[in-house]
Amino acid sequence: MVLLLSVAVILPTVCLLWFMNEAVKTERLVVRQRLTQVYKTRLTEVSAEFDRKWVEHGMVLERQSSVHHYRQFVSAAGRNGYDGLLVYDDRGRRLYPALSTDGGTLTRPSDMFADAWEMESVRQDYAQAVERYEQYARISDETGRLAAYIGKSRALSKLGSRDLAIEECKRVAFSPLAGRGDSHCLALIANARLLMLSWTKGNPAYTRLHEDTFQRLLAMLFGPNQVGFSLSADENLFIARRALDTGLADNLLEADANLFRDASLQRLIEAEERSIRFAAAFPTVDLFDEWESGKLQPLDLHGDRFYGLVRRTDRGTCVALVSGANAVRTLADCAAHFQDSNVDCRILDDTGQLVRGIEESNREPFATAAVSEYFPGWTIQLFFKGGDVFERAASERIALYTWTGLLVIALILGSGVVAAKSIGKQVKLNRLKNDFIATVTHELKTPLASMRVLVDTLLEGNYRNPQQVTEYLQLVSRENERLSRLIDNFLTFSRMERNKQAFQMRPVSPASIAHTAAEAVKTKLGRGNCRFETDIPDDLPTVKAYHDAVVTVLVNLIDNAYKYSDDEKRITLTAAAKNRSVCFSVSDNGLGMPRRALKRIFRRFYQVDRSLSRRAEGCGLGLSIAKFIIDAHHGTIAVESKPGQGSTFTVTIPAASPTSSGPR
């Protein structure tokens, strides 16, 4: 005994000292490998997270028939930072940018005003031109009337009657057709408002009118009227530039927070200019057929470095223009994940140029990966900052090994002294109780630890929204339910051990028992890929049993079938009469069991997989309790199983005699 005890103390001590010496030698290599793996894993996670955000970022490009193309342009150029946009409908017709030259819609005086135009511009007979424009205004339609009033006001201004010209021009500038007219009407109204601004500028008598006209002009920009018509892109761009050049734009924009709230006027002007250039370089949607949806495509747009991004839906196609600077800006979060004391990071674009991170280094990157599947050719490289990284990490681990080793040696020596005094008692410990303690500790600690983590998270406020709080509480509820089942099994086992489990037998319907068990597990089996089927006839003979106890047996069997089945679960509960008995069967397509396990499966605490790291929870009491209950009913429980082919548990209970009635 002394020799055995000496070996048990000295041999582990020597082995531990040897292990500590080897661990110190290899710790630096281990630290490098560990850090490399950690950052490679983080690199993969960051890339996946960027892909998800990029897809969300591109949702604004999905064509929606309920959203006007100008609204989509403002949103894309503003909140989402795109530098231009092309919008096509499902037939390939370009909706944005729509130009005044598209379809011959260029606004110019109508042929019916040719003589009045000649009087005004060629003969300079302004008084006669005023009368002629007035005649045309009385006989023309709404659009022609607007053009006639503009011509009349222009002729009055040339006559020197500026006040009369302003009053005449107000008919067009403040026309209700601004809300319900087509694009041609809007162009005429915008022209009238520009004339009003030029005539009222600097005149104190018209200050209020000037500001009102200017604000009405701004309201026409980058958006539709009440019936969905808008200015063409080139007309809109011309008016926006004039508005920006007046000097009043900033003041009016500050006064109206809702106007251009998604982007500044300057930003929208630049984006619309690029959109028009983009449309000229790619006149048809067919030119984008070979572009992959969501992926950046390099472009050389008039010497500037840009990228194209296409997004297709069944309602149409949107193509965004992304500058190199904006593309790099979206990668800021990627680089931020690697700004720590251990590594340096650099990001290269599809041409191999450095766009973010450290300058070119003589060090070799320990990890290189694609930035994203949506950024073809873009790469991210990681470099260790130097040997001190491993020295710091290794020194901490070496110190931990040293102190841990010394502590373990002290514990071994102390344990040897204690073991010498108590070894006689230790050999008498019951193996069953050891198994029980290990199993109970593991099975109770797991749900408690899970609930503790979830509750601490909620108490610390580490959650994003109320939905996450609900999910955490549901997890706590499920772990509490699991803990309750374990405790119930332990209490049942305890009562079985003391023979205090009594059952009140009475005639009951087997169908009622089976339906109650199926209802109890319906919620759990409804989650995931699980198909639960029942075959329970209503005309089964009555059995003499304790209803709740037999339900417990069936629930345990169904729960085991669920735990030990693969992802695609198929579980069947059947009931049938056979030889003056009722048979309940629970079948699954799970893992199955070897033949040697079938003989011991109903023993207390027995489990096919006895490791504490097994895939399914449990303490090995469920089937022993089920057998105890069925034995008390003078029935039998049997199992048929083959590895990989699932299992079938059959519970047989004798049918009640015709004279049986009442509780016993």
C-alpha positions in Angstrom: 0.0 0.0 0.0 2.9 2.4 0.9 4.7 1.5 -2.3 1.5 2.1 -4.3 0.9 5.4 -2.6 4.5 6.5 -3.2 4.2 5.7 -6.9 0.8 7.5 -7.1 2.4 10.6 -5.6 6.0 10.6 -7.1 5.2 9.5 -10.6 2.6 12.3 -11.3 5.0 14.8 -9.8 7.9 13.8 -12.1 5.6 13.7 -15.1 4.2 17.2 -14.2 7.7 18.6 -13.9 8.7 17.1 -17.3 5.5 18.5 -18.9 6.1 22.0 -17.5 9.6 22.0 -18.9 8.4 20.9 -22.4 5.5 23.4 -22.3 7.8 26.3 -21.5 10.0 25.3 -24.5 7.1 25.2 -27.0 4.9 27.9 -25.6 6.0 30.6 -28.1 5.2 28.4 -31.0 1.9 27.5 -29.5 1.1 31.2 -28.9 1.9 32.0 -32.5 -0.3 29.2 -33.8 -3.1 30.1 -31.4 -3.0 33.8 -32.3 -2.9 32.9 -36.0 -6.0 30.8 -35.7 -7.8 33.4 -33.6 -7.3 36.1 -36.2 -8.0 33.8 -39.1 -11.3 32.9 -37.5 -12.0 36.6 -36.8 -11.1 37.4 -40.5 -13.7 34.9 -41.6 -16.3 36.3 -39.3 -15.6 39.9 -40.3 -15.9 39.0 -44.0 -19.2 37.2 -43.4 -20.5 40.2 -41.3 -19.5 42.6 -44.0 -21.3 40.5 -46.7 -24.5 40.7 -44.6 -24.2 44.4 -44.2 -23.4 45.0 -47.8 -26.5 43.1 -48.9 -28.6 45.2 -46.5 -26.9 48.3 -47.8 -28.0 47.5 -51.3 -31.6 47.0 -50.4 -32.3 50.6 -51.4 -31.5 49.6 -55.0 -34.4 47.1 -55.2 -36.9 48.6 -57.6 -40.3 49.2 -56.1 -43.2 50.2 -58.2 -44.7 52.2 -55.2 -41.6 54.4 -54.9 -40.9 57.1 -57.4 -37.6 56.9 -59.1 -36.6 60.4 -57.8 -37.3 59.3 -54.2 -35.1 56.2 -54.8 -32.4 58.4 -56.2 -32.4 60.8 -53.2 -32.3 57.9 -50.7 -29.5 56.2 -52.6 -27.4 59.4 -52.9 -28.1 60.5 -49.4 -28.3 57.9 -46.6 -26.6 55.2 -48.6 -23.8 57.3 -50.1 -24.0 56.2 -53.8 -22.6 58.6 -56.3 -25.1 58.0 -59.1 -28.0 55.9 -60.1 -29.7 54.4 -63.1 -33.3 53.0 -62.8 -35.0 50.8 -65.4 -38.5 49.3 -65.3 -39.2 45.6 -66.0 -39.2 46.2 -69.7 -35.8 47.8 -69.8 -37.1 51.4 -70.2 -34.9 53.9 -68.3 -36.9 55.7 -65.7 -34.0 57.7 -64.2 -32.4 59.8 -65.3 -35.1 60.9 -67.8 -33.9 63.7 -70.0 -35.9 66.4 -71.8 -34.6 65.1 -75.1 -36.0 61.6 -74.4 -39.0 61.0 -76.7 -38.8 64.5 -78.2 -40.0 66.2 -75.0 -37.6 69.2 -75.3 -39.6 72.3 -74.3 -39.7 75.1 -76.9 -42.4 77.6 -78.1 -45.2 75.9 -79.9 -45.7 76.5 -83.6 -48.9 78.3 -82.9 -46.9 81.0 -81.1 -44.5 81.5 -84.1 -45.9 85.0 -85.1 -45.9 86.2 -81.5 -42.4 84.9 -81.0 -41.3 86.8 -84.2 -42.9 90.0 -82.9 -41.0 89.7 -79.6 -37.6 88.4 -80.7 -37.2 89.6 -84.3 -39.3 92.7 -84.9 -39.1 93.7 -81.2 -42.7 95.0 -81.3 -43.3 94.1 -77.7 -46.7 95.8 -77.4 -48.1 93.9 -80.4 -46.5 90.7 -78.9 -48.3 91.3 -75.6 -51.6 91.5 -77.4 -50.9 88.4 -79.5 -49.8 86.3 -76.5 -53.0 87.4 -74.7 -55.1 86.2 -77.7 -53.4 82.8 -77.6 -53.8 82.5 -73.8 -57.6 82.8 -74.3 -57.9 80.0 -76.9 -55.2 77.6 -75.8 -55.4 74.5 -73.5 -53.9 74.6 -70.1 -50.3 73.9 -71.2 -50.5 76.4 -74.1 -52.0 79.0 -71.7 -49.0 78.6 -69.4 -46.6 79.2 -72.4 -48.6 82.2 -73.6 -48.6 83.8 -70.1 -44.8 83.3 -69.9 -44.4 85.0 -73.3 -46.7 87.8 -72.4 -44.8 88.5 -69.1 -41.5 88.4 -70.9 -42.8 90.9 -73.5 -44.1 93.2 -70.7 -40.7 93.1 -69.0 -39.0 94.2 -72.2 -41.5 97.1 -72.4 -40.4 98.2 -69.0 -43.6 97.2 -67.2 -41.8 95.0 -64.6 -44.6 95.1 -62.1 -47.2 94.0 -64.7 -44.7 91.3 -65.9 -44.4 90.0 -62.4 -48.2 89.8 -61.9 -48.6 88.0 -65.3 -45.8 85.6 -64.5 -47.4 84.8 -61.1 -50.2 83.1 -63.0 -47.8 80.5 -64.2 -45.3 80.4 -61.2 -48.2 79.8 -58.7 -50.4 77.7 -61.0 -52.2 74.8 -59.4 -50.9 72.7 -62.3 -47.7 72.4 -60.3 -49.4 69.7 -58.3 -51.3 67.9 -61.1 -49.5 68.8 -64.4 -47.3 66.6 -66.5 -43.5 67.0 -67.0 -44.1 69.7 -69.8 -46.2 71.8 -67.4 -43.7 71.5 -64.7 -40.9 72.7 -67.0 -43.0 75.8 -67.9 -43.8 76.5 -64.2 -40.1 76.1 -63.3 -39.2 78.5 -66.1 -41.7 81.0 -64.8 -40.4 80.8 -61.3 -36.8 81.4 -62.5 -38.1 84.5 -64.3 -39.8 85.7 -61.1 -36.6 85.2 -59.2 -34.5 87.2 -61.7 -37.1 90.1 -61.7 -37.7 90.2 -57.9 -34.0 89.8 -56.8 -32.7 92.8 -54.9 -36.1 94.6 -54.9 -37.2 95.3 -51.3 -40.9 95.4 -52.3 -40.7 91.9 -53.5 -38.6 90.3 -50.8 -41.3 88.1 -49.5 -42.5 87.1 -53.0 -38.9 86.3 -53.9 -38.4 84.0 -51.0 -41.8 82.3 -51.5 -41.0 81.8 -55.2 -37.6 80.4 -54.3 -39.0 77.9 -51.8 -41.6 76.8 -54.3 -38.9 76.3 -56.9 -36.9 74.2 -54.5 -40.0 72.1 -53.7 -40.0 71.0 -57.4 -36.5 69.5 -57.2 -35.7 65.8 -56.9 -39.2 64.7 -56.4 -42.6 64.1 -58.1 -45.8 66.2 -57.8 -49.0 64.9 -56.5 -49.8 62.8 -59.6 -46.3 61.3 -60.0 -44.8 63.6 -62.7 -41.4 65.3 -62.2 -38.9 67.5 -64.0 -36.6 65.8 -66.4 -33.1 65.2 -65.0 -31.3 67.8 -67.1 -34.0 70.5 -66.3 -33.9 69.5 -62.7 -30.1 69.8 -62.7 -30.2 73.2 -64.3 -32.7 74.6 -61.8 -30.8 73.1 -58.8 -27.6 74.8 -60.0 -29.4 78.1 -60.3 -30.8 77.6 -56.8 -27.4 76.8 -55.4 -25.9 79.9 -57.1 -28.4 82.4 -55.7 -27.0 82.2 -52.2 -30.5 81.8 -50.5 -30.5 78.0 -50.7 -28.7 77.4 -47.5 -31.0 79.8 -45.5 -34.1 78.2 -46.9 -32.8 74.7 -46.3 -32.1 75.5 -42.7 -35.6 76.9 -42.3 -37.2 73.7 -43.6 -35.6 70.7 -42.0 -37.7 68.2 -44.1 -36.4 69.6 -47.4 -33.5 67.5 -48.7 -33.2 65.8 -45.3 -31.5 62.8 -46.9 -28.7 64.7 -48.6 -27.4 68.2 -49.2 -28.3 70.1 -52.4 -24.7 70.1 -53.5 -24.5 66.3 -53.0 -27.6 65.7 -55.0 -26.4 68.0 -57.8 -23.1 66.1 -58.1 -24.8 62.7 -58.0 -27.3 63.7 -60.7 -24.5 65.0 -62.9 -22.7 61.7 -62.6 -26.0 59.8 -63.3 -26.5 61.7 -66.6 -22.9 60.9 -67.6 -23.4 57.3 -66.5 -26.6 57.1 -68.7 -24.7 58.5 -71.7 -21.9 55.9 -71.3 -24.4 53.0 -70.9 -27.4 53.9 -73.0 -29.3 50.6 -72.6 -29.9 48.1 -69.8 -28.6 45.3 -72.0 -25.0 46.4 -71.4 -25.4 45.2 -67.8 -26.5 41.7 -68.6 -23.1 40.1 -67.7 -22.8 42.0 -64.4 -23.3 39.8 -61.3 -25.9 41.2 -58.9 -24.4 42.9 -55.8 -20.8 42.7 -57.0 -18.7 45.8 -57.7 -17.7 46.2 -61.4 -14.7 48.5 -62.1 -15.5 51.4 -64.5 -13.5 54.1 -66.2 -16.0 57.0 -66.4 -14.4 59.9 -68.2 -11.0 59.2 -66.6 -12.5 58.9 -63.0 -12.2 55.6 -61.0 -15.7 54.4 -60.2 -17.5 51.1 -59.7 -20.8 49.9 -60.9 -23.3 47.9 -58.8 -26.4 46.2 -60.3 -29.4 45.0 -58.4 -32.2 43.1 -60.3 -35.7 42.3 -59.3 -38.8 41.3 -61.2 -39.9 44.9 -61.1 -36.9 46.3 -62.8 -33.1 47.0 -62.6 -31.1 49.5 -60.6 -27.5 50.3 -61.3 -25.6 52.4 -58.7 -22.4 54.3 -59.2 -19.9 54.0 -56.4 -16.7 56.1 -56.2 -13.5 54.5 -55.1 -13.5 56.7 -52.0 -17.0 55.6 -51.0 -16.1 51.9 -51.6 -13.1 52.3 -49.3 -15.2 54.1 -46.7 -17.5 51.1 -46.4 -14.5 49.0 -45.4 -13.8 51.2 -42.3 -15.5 48.7 -40.0 -13.5 45.8 -41.4 -10.2 47.5 -40.6 -11.4 48.6 -37.2 -11.8 45.0 -36.1 -8.1 44.5 -36.3 -6.8 47.7 -34.7 -5.2 46.2 -31.6 -1.8 45.8 -30.0 -1.1 42.5 -31.7 -1.6 42.9 -35.5 -1.4 45.5 -38.3 -3.9 45.4 -41.1 -3.8 46.6 -44.7 -6.5 46.5 -47.4 -5.7 46.4 -51.2 -8.2 47.1 -53.9 -8.7 45.1 -57.1 -5.7 46.8 -58.7 -3.4 45.9 -55.8 -3.3 49.5 -54.5 -3.3 50.2 -50.8 -6.6 51.8 -49.8 -6.5 51.4 -46.0 -4.0 50.4 -43.3 -0.2 50.4 -43.0 2.1 51.1 -45.8 4.0 48.3 -47.6 6.0 46.3 -45.2 8.9 43.8 -45.5 7.0 41.5 -43.2 5.1 38.5 -44.6 1.3 38.5 -43.8 0.3 35.6 -41.6 -3.2 35.7 -43.0 -4.6 36.9 -46.3 -8.3 36.7 -47.3 -10.8 38.2 -49.8 -12.5 41.2 -48.3 -15.9 40.1 -49.6 -17.4 38.1 -52.4 -19.0 41.3 -53.4 -15.6 43.1 -53.8 -13.9 40.9 -56.4 -10.1 41.2 -56.2 -10.0 43.2 -53.0 -7.9 41.6 -50.2 -7.1 42.1 -46.6 -3.7 41.2 -45.1 -2.8 40.8 -41.4 0.7 41.2 -40.0 2.0 40.5 -36.5 3.5 43.7 -35.0 6.7 41.9 -33.8 8.3 39.3 -31.6 7.2 41.2 -28.5 3.6 40.0 -29.2 4.5 36.4 -28.7 6.9 37.3 -25.8 4.1 39.0 -23.9 1.6 36.3 -24.5 4.1 33.5 -23.9 5.4 35.0 -20.6 1.9 35.1 -19.2 1.2 31.5 -20.1 4.6 30.4 -18.8 4.0 32.1 -15.5 0.5 30.4 -15.4 2.1 27.0 -16.1 4.7 27.5 -13.4 2.3 28.5 -10.6 -0.3 26.0 -11.7 2.4 23.2 -11.6 3.6 24.2 -8.2 0.1 24.3 -6.9 -0.7 20.9 -8.4 2.5 19.4 -6.9 1.5 20.8 -3.5 -2.0 19.3 -3.9 -0.6 16.0 -5.0 1.7 15.8 -1.9 -1.1 16.9 0.4 -3.5 14.5 -1.3 -1.0 11.7 -0.7 -1.0 12.4 3.0 -4.7 12.5 3.2 -5.1 9.4 1.0 -2.8 7.5 3.3 -5.3 8.0 6.1 -8.5 7.5 4.2 -7.7 5.0 1.5 -9.3 2.2 3.3 -12.6 4.1 3.3 -12.4 5.2 -0.3 -12.2 1.6 -1.7 -15.6 1.0 -0.1 -17.4 3.7 -2.1 -20.3 2.4 -4.2 -19.7 2.7 -7.9 -23.4 3.4 -8.5 -23.3 6.4 -6.1 -20.3 7.8 -7.9 -22.1 7.5 -11.2 -25.1 9.1 -9.6 -23.2 12.1 -8.2 -21.3 12.7 -11.5 -24.5 12.5 -13.5 -26.6 14.7 -11.1 -23.9 17.3 -10.9 -23.5 17.5 -14.6 -27.2 17.5 -15.5 -28.2 20.0 -12.8 -25.3 22.3 -13.4 -25.8 22.6 -17.1 -29.3 24.3 -17.0 -28.4 26.3 -13.9 -25.3 27.7 -15.7 -27.3 28.5 -18.8 -30.0 30.3 -16.8 -27.4 32.2 -14.8 -25.6 33.5 -18.0 -29.0 34.5 -19.5 -30.2 36.2 -16.3 -26.9 38.1 -15.8 -27.0 39.3 -19.4 -30.5 40.7 -18.9 -29.6 42.3 -15.6 -26.6 44.0 -17.1 -28.8 45.3 -20.0 -26.7 43.6 -22.7 -29.5 43.2 -25.2 -30.5 44.9 -28.4 -34.2 45.0 -28.3 -37.3 43.6 -26.5 -37.5 40.7 -29.0 -34.0 39.6 -27.7 -35.3 39.9 -24.1 -38.2 37.6 -25.0 -35.9 35.1 -26.6 -33.7 35.0 -23.5 -36.7 34.6 -21.2 -37.9 31.7 -23.4 -34.5 30.1 -23.1 -34.6 30.5 -19.3 -38.1 28.9 -19.3 -37.0 25.9 -21.4 -33.9 25.4 -19.1 -36.2 25.7 -16.1 -38.6 23.1 -17.6 -35.6 20.8 -18.2 -34.4 21.2 -14.6 -37.9 20.5 -13.3 -38.0 17.2 -15.3 -34.6 16.2 -13.9 -35.7 16.9 -10.3 -39.0 15.0 -10.9 -37.0 12.0 -12.1 -34.7 12.2 -9.0 -37.7 12.4 -6.7 -39.5 9.5 -8.5 -36.3 7.5 -8.2 -36.1 8.3 -4.5 -39.7 7.2 -3.9 -39.0 4.0 -5.9 -36.1 3.3 -3.7 -38.2 3.6 -0.6 -41.2 1.8 -2.2 -43.4 4.8 -1.5 -44.6 5.2 -5.1 -48.3 4.2 -5.1 -50.6 4.2 -8.0 -54.4 4.6 -8.0 -55.6 2.1 -10.6 -58.9 2.7 -12.4 -60.3 1.8 -15.8 -59.1 4.4 -18.3 -59.2 4.8 -22.1 -55.9 4.0 -23.9 -56.8 6.6 -26.5 -57.0 9.2 -23.7 -53.6 8.3 -22.5 -52.0 8.4 -25.9 -53.7 11.7 -26.9 -52.6 13.3 -23.6 -49.0 12.3 -24.1 -49.0 13.6 -27.7 -50.5 16.9 -26.6 -47.8 17.2 -23.9 -45.0 17.0 -26.5 -46.7 18.8 -29.3 -45.0 22.2 -28.7 -41.5 20.7 -28.4 -41.8 18.5 -31.4 -43.2 21.4 -33.4 -39.8 23.1 -33.4 -37.2 22.3 -36.2 -37.4 19.6 -38.8 -39.5 17.1 -36.8 -42.4 15.1 -38.2 -44.6 13.6 -35.4 -47.3 11.2 -36.4 -49.9 9.3 -34.3 -52.1 6.2 -35.0 -54.5 6.0 -32.1 -57.8 4.1 -32.7 -60.8 5.2 -30.5 -62.2 1.7 -30.0 -59.4 0.2 -28.0 -60.3 -1.9 -24.9 -60.1 -0.2 -21.6 -57.0 -0.8 -19.4 -56.8 -0.6 -15.6 -54.0 1.9 -15.0 -53.0 5.2 -13.3 -53.6 7.6 -16.2 -50.8 10.2 -15.3 -48.1 7.6 -14.7 -48.6 5.9 -18.1 -48.6 9.3 -19.7 -45.3 10.0 -18.1 -43.9 6.7 -19.6 -45.0 7.7 -23.1 -43.7 11.2 -22.7 -40.3 9.9 -21.6 -40.2 7.6 -24.6 -41.1 10.3 -27.1 -38.6 12.7 -25.5 -35.9 10.1 -25.9 -36.8 9.6 -29.5 -36.6 13.3 -30.1 -33.2 13.7 -28.3 -31.5 10.8 -30.0 -32.7 11.5 -33.6 -30.9 13.3 -36.3 -31.9 16.7 -37.7 -34.7 15.3 -39.9 -36.7 13.6 -37.1 -39.6 11.2 -37.8 -41.4 10.0 -34.6 -44.5 7.8 -34.5 -46.8 7.0 -31.6 -49.2 4.1 -32.2 -51.7 2.2 -30.0 -53.3 -1.2 -30.8 -55.1 -4.1 -29.2 -53.3 -7.4 -29.1 -54.0 -10.7 -27.2 -56.2 -9.1 -24.6 -53.7 -6.3 -24.0 -53.1 -2.8 -25.3 -49.7 -2.0 -26.9 -48.3 1.5 -27.1 -45.3 1.9 -29.5 -42.9 4.8 -30.0 -40.8 4.6 -33.1 -38.0 6.9 -34.4 -35.4 7.2 -37.1 -32.6 8.0 -34.6 -29.2 6.7 -33.8 -30.3 3.2 -32.7 -28.4 1.0 -30.2 -26.1 -2.0 -30.4 -27.4 -5.4 -29.2 -25.3 -5.4 -26.1 -26.9 -2.1 -24.9 -30.4 -3.5 -25.3 -29.9 -5.9 -22.3 -28.9 -3.1 -20.0 -30.9 -0.1 -21.3 -33.5 -0.3 -18.4 -30.9 -0.4 -15.6 -30.7 2.7 -13.3 -28.2 5.3 -14.5 -27.2 3.2 -17.5 -26.5 5.2 -20.7 -25.1 4.0 -24.0 -22.9 7.1 -24.2 -21.7 7.6 -20.6 -19.4 10.6 -21.2 -20.3 14.0 -19.7 -19.9 15.6 -23.1 -22.5 13.4 -24.8 -24.9 15.2 -27.3 -28.1 14.7 -25.3 -28.9 15.5 -21.7 -30.2 12.9 -19.2 -29.2 11.0 -16.1 -30.1 7.5 -17.2 -33.2 7.3 -14.9 -36.0 7.8 -17.5 -36.2 4.2 -18.8 -35.7 2.7 -15.3 -38.6 4.8 -14.0 -40.7 3.8 -17.0 -40.0 0.1 -16.4 -40.9 0.6 -12.7 -44.2 2.1 -13.6 -45.1 -0.5 -16.2 -44.1 -3.4 -13.8 -46.5 -1.9 -11.3 -49.2 -2.2 -13.9 -48.3 -5.8 -14.5 -47.2 -4.9 -18.0 -44.0 -5.2 -20.0 -41.7 -2.7 -21.9 -39.5 -3.9 -24.7 -37.2 -2.3 -27.3 -36.1 -3.2 -30.8 -33.2 -1.3 -32.2 -30.3 -1.4 -34.7 -27.5 1.1 -35.0 -28.3 3.8 -37.6 -31.9 2.4 -38.1 -33.8 3.9 -35.2 -35.5 2.3 -32.3 -39.0 1.1 -31.3 -40.1 0.9 -27.7 -43.3 -1.1 -27.0 -45.3 -0.8 -23.8 -47.9 -3.6 -23.2 -50.6 -3.2 -20.5 -53.3 -5.9 -19.9 -56.8 -4.9 -20.8 -59.2 -4.4 -17.9 -61.7 -7.2 -17.1 -65.3 -6.4 -17.8 -66.1 -6.4 -14.1 -63.3 -4.0 -13.1 -64.6 -0.6 -11.9 -63.7 2.1 -9.5 -60.3 3.1 -7.9 -58.3 0.6 -5.9 
